[in-house]
Structures are given as C-alpha cells and as structure tokens.
C-alpha cells in the first residue's frame, strides 16, 4: 500500500498557525529551534515556507513552550484551527491570555491576506 498524499491546503494552514505562534514567542528562531530539539533553524524555515510540518516529538515540545510567561500553544488549534491559539498557565490573568489569543488570530488573518 502506498503512502497517502498530503493535503497541501491543510499543510499550508497548519504551517501558518505554527508560524504565528513562533512569532509571538520572545526568543530568537535559533533559540526556539534548540528548545524544539533541532540543531539549527532550517526545519522552522521550511515550516514558515509551508513546505514541511513538525513531527510528533517536535509538536509535543512546541506544546510546552512558554509564551510570554502567560500561556502555552494549544496543539489542537495548531492541527485543526479550532479553539484558542493558546492555553493559559495556571494563575495567569485570563484577560491577558485572551489578548494574546486575539493577537495570534489577527496575525493569522493578516498572513492569509
């Protein structure tokens, strides 16, 4: 049985969502790459180009990245586009997390235009 062909539209959408998340993390691309377990930023560059997506191990690490001390990425949103882009960390002000989610939604809409 052959390998199923990837849905290119879905790939581009998922890559766009990851790109938005990465743009809101207060670290360099090289630092984010190291936290995700990559030796350099080439994988993230390909994700930004929409040509490749993250493997499951990298996705798991992405879900644990600290975003401005307020939240972590919502992997359900990354994969499906459904729900909020971020999940609040315990004890953080929900209004700040909501504002961060709104910023991510705006960035994604701008990227699509």
Secondary structure, 3 states (H helix, E strand, C coil): CCCCCCCHHHHHHHHHHHHHHHHCCCCCHHHHHHHCCCCCCHHHHHHHHCCCCCCHHHHHHHCCCCECCCEEECHHHHHHCCCCCEEECCCCCHHHHHHHHHHHHHHHHHHHC
